[in-house]
């Protein structure tokens, strides 16, 4: 909870709103010229900060730096292990009658990549880690299982961990399951942006982790003026990147 609140406050929008609110308070109540000048500078800083992280150029630079730490992009570079662990976050369960089947989200590459790794013979079994979320019926793990079975992965190869509700509990519950079976190493599949934080969480449990990131978002783009024009999608992407940074820092000091 503390980590989520910190991420919200330290997101570009949260920080800019906080600075803007402080600016408004100072301008409303301060009478000394020096304090009113400070208030105006806070307003300018709030606007500039929001503008910066709303641009595709800055957003791509931040996310690209995180994705560069994710691990190998080539399946051949991923070591074979006893199991592939796939983290939820890319799929929601069905909710009939309006949604009769699982719904794939922006991070659904995780399931595709897990199926590719399985077919490449990287591991004979998969653990699908993801608990119940409000966006669909059942757990994310069950929704992933339905998708992977449709992708041709044998049901017997799929194992469910449906108790977790965040990255830290993904790691804790999955590690408990694997270590109980004498398994000490695993391939970890999640989005490239999420991989550094997820890998840290799993390695803290004592597991040897071989990252197999997917869902790479940042690609080479030629420069044009639109890349310094504010964009809602870029702002959201910047917020997600900062959430990963804040979450990783918070976990490292033991607050989540």
C-alpha positions as MATLAB code, in Angstrom:
seq = 'XXXXXXXXXXXXXXXXXXXXXXXXXXXXXXXXXXXXXXXXXXXXXXXXXXXXXXXXXXXXXXXXXXXXXXXXXXXXXXXXXXXXXXXXXXXXXXXXXXXXXXXXXXXXXXXXXXXXXXXXXXXXXXXXXXXXXXXXXXXXXXXXXXXXXXXXXXXXXXXXXXXXXXXXXXXXXXXXXXXXXXXXXXXXXXXXXXXXXXXXXXXXXXXXXXXXXXXXXXXXXXXXXXXXXXXXXXXXXXXXXXXXXXXXXXXXXXXX';
ca = [
       0.000    0.000    0.000;
       2.776    2.452    0.914;
       4.551    1.690   -2.346;
       1.392    2.277   -4.391;
       0.685    5.585   -2.666;
       4.284    6.693   -3.153;
       4.141    5.736   -6.832;
       0.932    7.737   -7.285;
       2.377   10.803   -5.586;
       5.682   10.575   -7.441;
       4.099   10.021  -10.835;
       4.386   13.003  -13.206;
       0.722   13.865  -12.753;
       0.792   13.416   -8.966;
       3.928   15.506   -8.555;
       2.648   18.231  -10.856;
      -0.698   18.400   -9.046;
       1.071   18.625   -5.696;
       3.304   21.445   -6.932;
       0.334   23.189   -8.515;
      -1.671   22.939   -5.299;
       1.231   24.318   -3.293;
       1.537   27.159   -5.801;
      -2.167   27.972   -5.446;
      -1.965   27.985   -1.641;
       1.055   30.283   -1.619;
      -0.473   32.733   -4.105;
      -3.774   32.719   -2.194;
      -2.359   33.401    1.264;
       1.160   34.810    0.938;
       1.534   38.568    1.023;
       5.307   38.916    0.933;
       6.637   39.411   -2.623;
       9.396   36.851   -2.067;
       6.899   34.117   -1.195;
       4.633   35.040   -4.099;
       7.645   34.772   -6.417;
       8.362   31.306   -5.050;
       4.745   30.361   -5.655;
       4.975   31.451   -9.275;
       8.136   29.416   -9.764;
       6.392   26.373   -8.302;
       3.603   26.848  -10.829;
       6.117   27.028  -13.666;
       7.902   23.920  -12.340;
       4.597   22.013  -12.150;
       3.787   22.881  -15.750;
       7.287   22.085  -17.017;
       7.446   18.734  -15.171;
       4.090   17.664  -16.557;
       5.051   18.783  -20.057;
       8.382   16.934  -19.940;
       6.951   13.531  -19.009;
       4.035   13.974  -21.385;
       6.387   14.021  -24.359;
       7.137   10.774  -26.204;
      10.822   11.749  -26.301;
      11.261   11.825  -22.510;
       8.921    8.894  -21.904;
      10.771    6.676  -24.370;
      14.140    7.635  -22.880;
      13.066    6.648  -19.362;
      11.335    3.416  -20.376;
      14.142    2.466  -22.734;
      16.679    2.786  -19.907;
      14.629    0.393  -17.751;
      13.982   -2.067  -20.578;
      17.713   -2.187  -21.325;
      18.166   -3.869  -17.910;
      15.479   -6.500  -18.528;
      17.529   -9.356  -19.969;
      17.933  -11.255  -23.235;
      15.555  -10.591  -26.092;
      16.529  -13.732  -27.981;
      14.970  -17.027  -26.860;
      18.190  -18.869  -27.678;
      19.962  -16.837  -24.987;
      17.574  -18.040  -22.259;
      18.864  -20.989  -20.225;
      16.754  -24.116  -19.768;
      15.272  -24.612  -16.283;
      12.732  -26.942  -14.631;
       9.921  -24.370  -14.857;
       8.741  -21.165  -16.505;
       7.041  -18.654  -14.196;
       4.607  -16.323  -15.955;
       3.366  -13.236  -14.139;
      -0.191  -11.977  -14.547;
      -1.115   -8.463  -15.551;
      -1.819   -9.027  -19.223;
      -5.206  -10.693  -19.111;
      -8.573  -10.432  -17.365;
     -11.001  -13.267  -16.779;
     -14.342  -13.646  -18.545;
     -17.538  -12.134  -17.160;
     -20.554  -13.573  -19.003;
     -22.750  -12.589  -20.670;
     -21.007   -9.345  -21.639;
     -17.556  -10.955  -21.822;
     -17.731  -14.687  -22.527;
     -13.950  -15.173  -22.894;
     -10.771  -13.838  -21.237;
      -9.765  -10.360  -22.390;
      -6.185   -9.737  -23.499;
      -4.587   -6.545  -22.214;
      -1.554   -4.549  -23.304;
       0.817   -7.002  -21.569;
      -0.603  -10.147  -23.146;
       2.763  -10.720  -24.817;
       3.655  -12.513  -21.580;
       1.472  -15.470  -22.514;
       2.655  -15.530  -26.110;
       6.270  -15.521  -24.962;
       5.662  -18.248  -22.398;
       4.183  -20.448  -25.117;
       7.188  -19.752  -27.354;
       9.589  -20.708  -24.570;
       7.670  -23.906  -23.850;
       7.686  -24.904  -27.514;
      11.415  -24.158  -27.653;
      11.918  -26.762  -24.919;
      13.182  -24.304  -22.311;
      11.149  -25.956  -19.519;
       8.654  -28.832  -19.214;
       6.253  -26.964  -16.908;
       4.813  -23.493  -16.350;
       3.604  -21.777  -13.171;
       1.003  -19.089  -13.852;
       1.042  -16.510  -11.075;
      -1.806  -14.048  -10.623;
      -4.693  -13.670   -8.211;
      -8.272  -12.479   -8.537;
      -8.795   -8.976   -9.934;
     -11.952   -6.866  -10.250;
     -11.751   -6.682  -14.044;
     -13.030  -10.221  -14.588;
     -14.249  -13.418  -12.969;
     -11.746  -15.824  -11.474;
      -8.011  -15.310  -11.153;
      -5.525  -14.049  -13.696;
      -3.786  -17.418  -13.419;
      -6.963  -19.227  -14.506;
      -7.436  -16.828  -17.412;
      -3.824  -17.388  -18.479;
      -4.346  -21.125  -18.287;
      -7.363  -20.944  -20.607;
      -5.393  -18.868  -23.105;
      -2.310  -21.106  -23.061;
      -4.397  -24.249  -23.478;
      -5.917  -22.636  -26.567;
      -2.348  -21.925  -27.692;
      -1.639  -25.649  -27.585;
       0.213  -25.940  -24.275;
      -0.845  -29.215  -22.578;
      -3.031  -28.675  -19.487;
      -0.823  -31.063  -17.518;
       2.124  -28.678  -17.968;
       0.275  -25.732  -16.432;
       0.227  -25.051  -12.686;
      -1.669  -22.225  -11.017;
      -0.655  -19.830   -8.252;
      -3.763  -17.719   -7.654;
      -3.179  -16.229   -4.197;
      -0.953  -13.284   -5.129;
      -2.072   -9.706   -5.678;
       1.171   -7.858   -6.409;
       4.736   -8.477   -7.534;
       6.072   -9.184   -4.048;
       3.378  -11.778   -3.350;
       3.878  -13.275   -6.835;
       7.435  -13.977   -5.754;
       6.621  -15.181   -2.237;
       3.828  -17.584   -3.174;
       5.541  -18.933   -6.265;
       8.854  -19.473   -4.489;
       7.088  -21.341   -1.701;
       5.455  -23.608   -4.282;
       8.680  -24.274   -6.191;
      11.010  -24.729   -3.229;
       8.570  -27.244   -1.723;
       9.132  -29.315   -4.878;
      12.901  -28.942   -4.714;
      13.044  -26.456   -7.590;
      15.626  -23.722   -7.098;
      15.788  -22.061  -10.531;
      13.185  -20.756  -12.962;
      12.696  -18.757  -16.107;
      10.750  -15.599  -15.321;
       8.427  -14.127  -17.941;
       7.027  -10.633  -17.584;
       7.034   -7.325  -19.433;
      10.471   -5.805  -20.031;
       9.520   -2.661  -18.108;
       8.470   -4.775  -15.129;
      11.326   -7.294  -15.273;
      14.016   -5.523  -13.172;
      11.636   -5.080  -10.235;
      10.127   -8.562  -10.628;
      13.532  -10.208  -10.874;
      14.675   -8.452   -7.689;
      11.570   -9.691   -5.861;
      12.033  -13.294   -6.973;
      15.755  -13.367   -6.259;
      15.103  -12.158   -2.716;
      13.226  -15.431   -2.153;
      16.402  -17.407   -2.889;
      15.424  -18.604   -6.356;
      17.920  -18.484   -9.210;
      16.137  -16.445  -11.885;
      16.725  -16.497  -15.633;
      14.856  -13.509  -17.088;
      12.925  -13.886  -20.329;
      11.456  -10.420  -20.853;
       8.851   -9.608  -23.470;
       6.458   -6.772  -24.291;
       9.275   -4.398  -25.239;
       7.664   -1.022  -25.874;
      10.505    1.266  -26.913;
      11.848    1.025  -30.446;
      14.025    3.322  -32.537;
      12.011    6.255  -33.812;
      13.139    9.096  -36.075;
      12.953   12.500  -34.442;
      10.122   14.826  -35.348;
       8.502   17.749  -33.586;
       5.550   15.643  -32.440;
       7.923   13.833  -30.091;
       8.176   16.951  -27.927;
       4.447   17.661  -28.007;
       2.457   16.436  -24.963;
       0.635   13.157  -25.480;
      -1.708   11.383  -23.046;
      -0.267    7.979  -23.909;
       3.282    9.159  -23.221;
       2.209   10.576  -19.842;
       0.631    7.266  -18.866;
       3.732    5.369  -19.995;
       5.987    7.695  -17.983;
       3.831    7.109  -14.920;
       4.172    3.350  -15.340;
       7.946    3.638  -15.635;
       8.148    5.755  -12.494;
       5.935    3.247  -10.680;
       8.512    0.575  -11.483;
      11.360    2.742  -10.214;
       9.537    3.702   -7.020;
       8.408    0.106   -6.431;
      11.928   -1.197   -6.846;
      13.331    1.417   -4.470;
      10.592    0.801   -1.897;
      11.172   -2.954   -2.007;
      14.910   -2.483   -1.587;
      14.390   -0.603    1.686;
      11.743   -3.034    2.895;
       8.606   -0.860    2.744;
       6.646   -3.257    0.514;
];
